[in-house]
């Protein structure tokens, strides 16, 4: 029997997580059954259990993918905005990309479910803290490239404050739809314009 490649395994796992995400967005984490995921993925129970022995593993997998996606978007925004734009431009680009990803993948809705689930799931809470640490570090790096706060606040503290806009935005996006938050990126640009941005 031919050996199954790692790429094949990764692709199978990713397909199951995509199907699980659709189920979770539709029904919530706890109303979704493994049978729902089998049907959505078009796979047998054995094929799913091979990668996810229990539903909690699937929840953590979907949550981790969502967190990694947001962190990746932020990292790209920091890299693209490492010139003249400052924190306002970086955060505005982040919000614009999150809106687009939400249209396709319900990213904000999944984020809200993840935060709620993290209150009862220690593994997920740890993953959430790790993601927040990485994202804060990315923003802090941008802050340090420019200058420490004129008021004396550390780059790490500034980064956490700047990043704290993201959860509020995700709540609004999940509740109001992309159209309901269309003006938010430009508002962030205005809030942290060249005159007011502490890290320009």
Buried (B, 14 or more C-beta within 10 A) or exposed (E): EEEEEEEEEEEBBEBBBBBBBBBBBEEEBEEBEBEBBBEBBEBEEEBBBBBBEEBBEBBBBBBBBBBEBBBEBBBBBBEEBBEEBBBBBBBBBBBBBBBEBBEEBBBBBBBBBBBEBBEEBEBBBEBBEEBBEBBBEBBBBBBBEBEBBEEEEEBBBBBBBBBEBBBEBBBBBBEEBEEEBEEBBEEBBEBBEEEEBBBB
